[in-house]
Amino acid sequence: MEIKNFRDFFKSKTILSYVLTFGVEFLIMLITIVLFKFVAVKFLDTGFAEFSINKRLVGFLMPLMMLGLGVSLPKFLPLENEKKQLDIHYSALIIVSSLFLFSLIIFLFNSAYLSHLAFGDFNHEKMFAASLLYVYSLMLHACIYNYFRGKFDFVISSLLQLVNLGVLPFIFFFLVNDVYHLFLILSIGTIGLLLLINSIYIPLIKLKSFDCFQNIKLLVKYGIRRAPGDVVLGLFLFIPTYLASNYFSLTIAGNVAFCLSLFNIVIAIMSPINIILLPKASKIVFEKDFSLLRIISSKLLIVSIGVGIISLAVVYVFGENILIMFNVKDYLEVAGYLNIIFFGVIGFSLFSVIRSIIDAYYEKARVASIIIISFLFFIFCILIIKYLDLFSIKNILIAFTFSINFLGLLTYFILTRINKRIQQ
């Protein structure tokens, strides 16, 4: 069915896709929040700090090791026939497995240094290794998940998301006694399940008909230009935790990481828009239906700002209660961290929603450019704070918030440029 207008775009099948995907992401959000609570009770302050820092570390390592595949897979899969989709999928599996082995070699020769870099000491080498393995499990998940997403099979992709990101972490939590074993067993269990799902639901292909190098070139050429943006974005969200662990303490770093995790959880509420929008927007741009693209972008702009304002209001009113619920010590101090961070939620929600339209419209990596510009602005602010002898956690977080809102502003400017070009 040809898409003629915004109403056609959101007819029954698309609405069900959004409802299902939003429902799953909301369940994952609830499970993640409950899991944080259980970790705080079971593993106490040190375990809670390790768990929170690990979440930020994984958030940084994931885009670093994916080489932009999270964007290139949903970009190209919807445009190909079934055989080509399979070729692209298995090429992606080869890429992520090779990148993991390369990263593992780097870790083996630099384990102590990397441990100190992430946790502020040399006693977390095993923890870093477990995080690295968990990242690989998420990379496999991303490949299989995006295969179904590219085929617009949002039922299977949503269930896969719920099981791997929600159910399995919750189940394995009750089987271990520390954070290290949680990430280790979770990684092994997730990899095993993914391999089983791949063997059952995704047909194997004959090697002689498999143009591996051409597919890798296709994926990497598009993704590599966007990879720096994803890497820098992960670094953006990790730098406050890194500075806290290396210049202050593991406990402060854990509290900052937890606040950033809550920030990410809120942003994840809007991830279904990106999950469904990027492949559909790519198809709309391919078909040159720019009037529909303009209508969708205008609606999403309102949605992103609205969600940001509501999230900020909720945290401002209930922030202390949320921290008390998680047994966070010095919750009044940490509530200050939380309020500062969430002043960036409007800018970041705008960026998170609109980036798919920018990626679909431009062949060049515009999103990566604005991420890098905003990150450099953040680093500049940190240097100024250091130079003026105002180096504190709160000032670091203020710089973070200003920079994230700057990213949202740049996103808005690019969107207005797209709309002007469409109207011409």
N, C-alpha and C positions, 0 to 999 in steps of 0.2 A: 504493500500500500504506500502510495506516494505521500510524503508529508507536505501539507499545504500551509498549516498555521500552527500556532501554539497549542490550540485545543486538540488538533490531530496528534501532535507530539505526545500529549498526555492522555491519550485514550487508554482504555481499560488495561491492556497488557503492560504499558509503561507505568501506569499508576500502581499496579500490583508489584512491579519490580521495585519501585521506590518504597512502597509500604513494607515489603518483605525485607529489603536491604536496611531500611531505617530500623525496623524491628530488631533485626539481628545485631546491628551495631549498638543499639540501645541495650540489648541484653549483655553484650560483651562489656559495655561500659559499666553496667551494674555488677557483673561478675568481677571485673577488675577492681572496682571500689571495695567490694566485700573482701577480695583477696588481699588488698593492702591492709585492711583491718585485721584479718587473721594473721598476716605476717607480723604486724606490730605486736600482737598479743603473744604469738608463739615464739618468735625469734628475738623479741625485745628490741632495745634501741640499736644495738650494733647490727643485728640481722635486718632490721627495718632500713637502716642506712645503706647496707650492702645491697638489699633488694632494690631500693629506689635508685641508687647509683647505677646498678646493672641495667635497669630499664632505660636510663638515659644513654648508657654506653651502647646498648643494642640499637637504640634510635640513631646513634651516630654511625656505627659500623655498617648497618644495613644498607644505606644509600651508597656508602663508600665502596662496598663490595658488589653492588648490583649493576654498576655501570649504566644507569639509566634505563634498565630493562623494565622497570615498573611503569615507564611512560611509553617505551617503544612497543612493548607487547600489545597493550590495548589500542595502540595507534594502528598497527598493521593487521592484527588478527581479524578484525571485523570486515576488512576489505578483501580477504582471500577466500579461495574455495577450501573444502575440507582437507584435501591432501596437503595443500600449502600450509594450512593451519597446523597440521601435525608436524610438518617439516620445521616450521618456526618453533613450535613447542619443544621438540627434542634438541634443536640447536640451542635454545635457551637453557635447557638442563645441562648441556655440555659446558656452556659459558659459565654458569654459576658454580658448577663443580670444580672447574679449572681455577676459578678465582678463589674459591675456598681453599684449595690445596696450596695455592700461591700465598695466601694470607697465613695459612698454618705454618709454612716454612719461615715466613717473616717473624711470626710469633716465637717460634722455637729458638731463634737466634737473638730475640730481644725481649724475652718474657719478663725479666725483672724490671727493665725500663718501662715497658708498657703497663705493668702492674702499678708502678709508682705514678705514672702519668694519669691513670684512671682513678686510682683509689688513694693516692697520696702516700703510699708505703710500698714495701717490697714483699708483703705477706699475702698478696692476693693473686699470685700467678695462676693457681688452679682455677680461681674464680674467673679470671680473664679468659682462660682456655674454654671453660664451660660457656661463657658468653659468646665466644667465637663459634662454638658448635651450635649454639642456639640460633645465632644469626644464619648459619647455613640451613638449618631447618626452616627458618622463615623465608629464605631465598627459594628453596624448593616449593614451599607453600605459595609464594608469589607467582612462580611459573605455572603451577597447576591451576591455581585460582584464576590467573589472568587468561588461561586457555579457555576455561568455561565462561569467563566474563566476556572474552572476545567473540564467543559464539552466542552471546546474549542469553546464556542459560544461568540466570541469576538465582534459581532455586538451588542448584548444586553448589554454585560459588558461595552463596550465603551460608549454606549448611557447613561447607568446608571452613569458612571464616569463623563460624560459631564454635565448631569443635576444636580447631587448632589454636585459636586465640582466646577462647573462653573456657570451654569445658575441660580440656586437657590440663591447662595450668591449675585449675581448681582441684581436679582429681589428684594430680601428682603432689600437690601441696600436702595432702594428708598422709603421703607415703614416705616423707623424708623428714629429717631432723635439723637441716640447715639449708641456707640459701644456695650454697655450692651444689649440693646434691639435687636440689629442686631444679636448677637450670640444666644440670647434666642429664637427669632422668627425663625431664621434659623434652630435651633435644632429641634423645634417642627414641622416645615414644612417638614424637611428632614425625621424625624421619621415617620410622617404620610404617606408620599409618599412611603417610603420603605415598610411599612406594607401593603400598598395597592398593590404594585408590587409583594410582596411575596405571597399574597393571590390569585393574578390573574395568575401568571406565574410559581409558584413553587407548585407542588401538596402537599397536606397535607398527613400525614401518620397516621396510626392507632397506638395508644399508646401501645397496647398489642404486636405489632410486632416490637417495637422500643427498641433496645438494647442500651439505653442511656448511661449507665455507661461504657460499653465496648468502645463505641465511644469516650466518654470523655477521657477515659484512653489513647486511641490511639492518640488523638490530643494533649493532654496535655503532654504525655510522650515525644513526639517528639518536641513539641513547647517549653516546659518549659526549655529545655537545650539551646534553642536559644533565649529565652526571655531576659535573662540578657544582651545579646549582643545588642538587639534592644532597651532595656531600656537605656543602657549605651550610645548608639549612640544618642538617643534623648537627654540625659543629656549632651553629648558632644556638641551638637548644641545649648543647652540652657544655659550652664555655662557662656559664655561671656555676655549674656543678664542679667543673674542673678547677676553677679559681677557688671555690669554697674548700675543696678537699686539699689543695696544695698550699693555700695561704691561711686557712683558718682551722677547721677540724672535720673529721669524718662525720660527726653528728650534724654539724651545720650543713655539710655537703648533702647529707641524706635528707634533711628538711627542705633544702632548696630543690633537690631532685624530686622530692615528693610533690612540692608545689607545682613544679614544671610538668609532672606527670598528670596532675589534676587539670592543668592548663591543656595538655594534649588530649585528655579524655573528653573535654568539652569540645575541642576542635574536631575530634573523631566523630561526634554526633553528625557533623555535616559531611563526613567522608562518603556516605552513599551518593551524594550529589556528584562527586568526582568519579566514583566507581562506575556509575551509569552514564554520566555525561561525556566523559572523554571519548569512548568508542562511538557514541551517538553524534557528538559534535564533530568528530573526524569525518563521519559519513555525511553530515550536513555540509561541511566545508567542501568535501569531495564532490557533492552534488550542486555546490554553489547556491544553496538556499540561504542566502545571507540575511534576508528579512526575518526569517525564523530565528537565526542566530542572534540578531539584535534584540528581538523580543525576549528570548530566553535570558540573555545577559542582563537585561534591565530588571527582570523579575528576581534573578539570583542575587543581584546587587542589594535589593531591598531585604531579601531573606537573610543574607550574610550579616548585614548591619543590625537587623532585628535580633538575630540570635546572639550576636556579640553584646548588645545592650542588655538583654535579659540575663545572660551569663554573668556579666559584671555586677548587675544588681543583686543577683542571688548570692554571689561570693561576698559582696560588701555587707549584706544583711546577715548571712548565715556562716561566714567564713570561720569565725571562732568556734561555733558549734561543730562544724565539720572536723576541725583539728582536734577538738576534745573527743569526738567520736573515734578518732584514730589513735587516741592516747599519746598525742604529740606533746612532749615536754616543752616548756616555755612557749605555750601555744599563743600567748599574746604577742611575743616577738615574731613568731612564725606567721601569725595572722597578718602582720605588716608585710612580710615577704609576699604572701598570697595576694593581698590587695594590690601591691605594686605590679606583680606579674600580670594580674588579670586586667589591668588598665591597657594591656596590649591585645586583649582578646578581640576587640572590634577590628583592628587592622589585620590581625592574623586570620580571622574568620573570612574577611573580604578576600584576602590573598588565597586562602585554601579553596574557596568556592570558584573564584574567577580564573584561577590558573589553568584549568582544563580548557576553557575557551581560548585562552592565549596560546596554549600548546597546540590546540587543534588548528588555529588560524595561521600561525606563523611556522614556517619551516625552520627559521633560525631560532636559537634558544633564548627567546626574550625573557622567559621566566628565570632561567639561570642568571641572566645579566642583572636583573633587579634584586635577586637574592644576594649576589656577590656585592653589589653596590651597598645594600643595606647592612651586610655583614661588615664591610670595611668601615662604614659609619659607626657601627657598634664598637669595633676595635679602636677607632679614633677616640670615641668617648671614654673607653677604658684607659687609654693612654693619658688623656687629659685628667681624668680622676686620679691616676697614679702620680702625675706630675704635680698636681695641686695638693698632694698629700691628703686626699679625701677617699682613700681606698677602703671601702667597707662593703659588706654584703648588700646593704640597702641601696647604696649608690650604684653598685654593679647592676642590680636589678632595675633601677631607674633607667640606666643606659640601655639595658636590654629592651625595656618597654618602649622607649622612644624609638629605638631602631626597628622593632617589630611594626610599630604604627607607621614608620617611614616606609617599610616594605608594603604595607597596605595602601599607602598613598601612591606609590609608584605603580602598583597594580591597577589602581583606579585610573591613573593617567593613560596607561596603555589601553585599557578598555575603552576609554573615550576616543582614543585614536582609531581603534578598530571600528567603532560605531561611525565615526566620521568618514572613514574609507568606504564602509558599506553603503552609506547614504549617497556617495558621489556617483 
